[in-house]
Amino acid sequence: MFKRTNSIIILFLVLLFTGTTEAQEVTIDSLSLSISNARTYALENNYKMKNVRQDVLAAEKKVWETTAIGLPQVSGKIDYNNNLIVGTMPLTTIDGSGNEQTIFIQMGSPHSTSASLTVSQLIFDGSYIVGLQSAAVYKQISELAEFKSETLIDEAVTSAYAGAIMNDEIVKILKGNVETLEENLRETTAYYENGLSEEQNVQQLQILVSSTKNLLFSAERDRETAYQMLKYTIGMDVNAPIKLENGIEFLLLNNLDESLKEQGFEVEDNIDFEIENNKVKSQELLAKLEKSKYLPSLNAFYNTKQDAFSNDFSFLSSDQDWFGAQVVGVSMNIPIFNSGSKHVKVQQAKIELEKAKTTQQETSQKLILDFQNAKNIYLSSINQYYTAKENMELSKDIREKEAIKYFEGMSTSLDLSNAEVQMFDTQKSYVQSIFALIQSKAAIDRYLKVRPKE
């Protein structure tokens, strides 16, 4: 009876999960976990959050990498040559009598070495300036993604925790129902053996007991899966034992808030809007980058060099002669003509910028609609909860009255079975209504969660 519903819940949790600031470390003492600690533990240990935090660290390194391009660059170089055969070239001279004379001389020495040091400094480059701005935006993108992941994980943990508690309640209800039905069966069997009841009544109750036990077996398996899903969501070993501190009434009280009916929504504070806004900034910088390529770039450099030559490898000797040279200069690269390719790239960047602005506007309107829809779902779930609660109380009363009539011989076992089934259904609906209420409240919280401003 509950199998399909629980399977849908498990599927929902999987899909939700498959969509920050560093959390305070939480340890699970005595295998007991509250929903608050579950959220905190997940922010520290959830597998996705671990990777997201690594992305933030990588973004910080990327900022420094870009910054370092504009800082002084120093490089050194050492060369050693062993000329196995020294090159020979002819040299023609004229003696005092006017006669030409050709001699052959070796150019160079068998061994030579050279050591140089170069220092360069970027003075101006428009692309570098834009690159610095882009690196900061890139870092902000990773921080926004981190906060977005936090909101999704908070929602996933809430749903997973509530799902485990819901399955606990279903198992508890079914165990109670099995006990009651087995007691009814024992009494009916005693009546039948004393000739006060028909065999059909015994058989009807046997069918109901057997069916309820099957439901209990399935519910216990679903509960095990729900607990494993919770442990997976928070980043815990799925086979580790765990005990949940907060029960269904606690979760209900912490999520039942009818004052949200008047809750407003500032779309500019929403993380999804911030992400789109950051995309607009990124496109603006890309447009600036293409424009900056029209500007010249200017670099300064200094180079010092020492050379040594020898017929033997004597470069480590203090008597070795070294010959030095130094140069300092400035280099300017001036773009002159590129057949219009730069202009086309600037226009393309402007088009992408307009598209990003349009997407931002669309996101703004969609967020407003989605929040209103989430609020409507939440308010409806509150009404459904009250209705389910009332129906459960009524069905319990009906079942008790039907049991009295049955044992007084005023109704049949079929009537009692129908009352039992009706009560099971309303109990299930009551628990599910609480779960739906918690889920819809978690969705509201996701829209309202605001990233702390620096």
C-alpha positions, 0 to 999 in steps of 0.5 A: 500500500505504501510501496509506490509512494515511498519509491517516488519519495526515494526517486525525488531525493535522488533527483534533487541531490543530483542538482558556501562558506566552510561549514563547522565540523560536526561529529556524530556522537553516539550515532545520534543526529539532529536535522540541524547537525545533519545540515551542518555535517553535510556542508562539511562532508557532502561529496559535491560540497567538497569539490565545490570548495576545491573549485573556490580554492582553484579560483583563488589561485587563478586570481593570483596567476593572472595578477602575477602576469603584471609583476616583474618576471625574472629568468636565468639561462646558462649555456655550455658548448663543447665544440668537438671540431672548431670551425675554420675559415679562410682569411686573405691578407695583403703583404707589404709587397702587395701580394695576397696571402690566404691563411686559415684560422679557427673561429672560436674556442673548443669550450665556451659558456654563457650565463644571462639574467633577464628581468622584464616588466609589463608597463601597460596592456589593456588585456591584462587590466581586463584580465585582472577584473575577469579573475575577480569575477571568476572567483565570484562565480565559484563563490556563488556556485558554492552558496548555490550548492549550500542551498540545494544541499540544505534542501536535499538534507531536509527532504532526506531527513524527513523521508527517513522520519516518515518511513519510521512513522509508517513502520510504527503505524503498521506495527501497531496495526498488525498488533491490533489485527492479530488481537482481533484475529485471536478474539474472532478465532476464539469466538469461532471455536465457541460457535459464536462467529463464522469461519468467513470472519476468521478468514477475512481477518487472516487475509487482512493480517497477512496483507498488512504484514507484507506492507510492513515488510516493504515499509521496513525495506523502504525505511532502510533505503531512506536511511541510506539515502540520508547518510549518502546525502550528508556524506556519511558511510551508507552502512554506518549505524545512525539514530535520528534525534528529531521526530515527525512532530518536531519537524512539523512544528519547525516547518508549519508557518502560516505567516509565510502567506504574507512573505515577500520576495526580493528577487535581487537577493536570490542566488540564481539572480546573482548568478545571472547578474555575474554572467552579465558582468562576465560578458561585459568584461569579454566585450572590454577585452576585445576592445582592449586589443586595439590598444598598444602594449608596452614592456620594459626589459633588462638583460645582463650576460657573461661569456667565457671561452677556453681551450679546456674546461676551466670555467670553475677556475678563479683565473678564468676570464669572463666578458660581460654585456648589459642591455636595457630597453622598452618594447611597444607592440602597436596593432595597425591593421587586421582586416576588420577581425577585431571589429567583428569580435567586438560586435560578437561580444556585444551580441553575447552581452545583450543575450546575457541581459535578456536571460537575466531579465527572464530569470528575474521574472521566472524567479518571481513566478516560481516563488509564488508557485512554491508559496502556493504549494506550501499553503496548499500543503498546510491545508492538506495537512489539516484535512489529512489530520482530521480524516485520520482522527475520523477514520480512527473513530469509525474503526473503533466504532466498527470494531465494537459493532463487530464484536457485538455481532452487529456488523461483518468482518468485511465491514471491519476490514474496510474500516481498517483499510480506510484507517491505514489509508488516512494514517498514510495520507497524514504522514505523507501530508507532513512530508509534503509540507516539509518539502514545500517549506524547504523549497520556500527556504531555498528561494529566501536564503540570502548570501551574506554580503562582504 
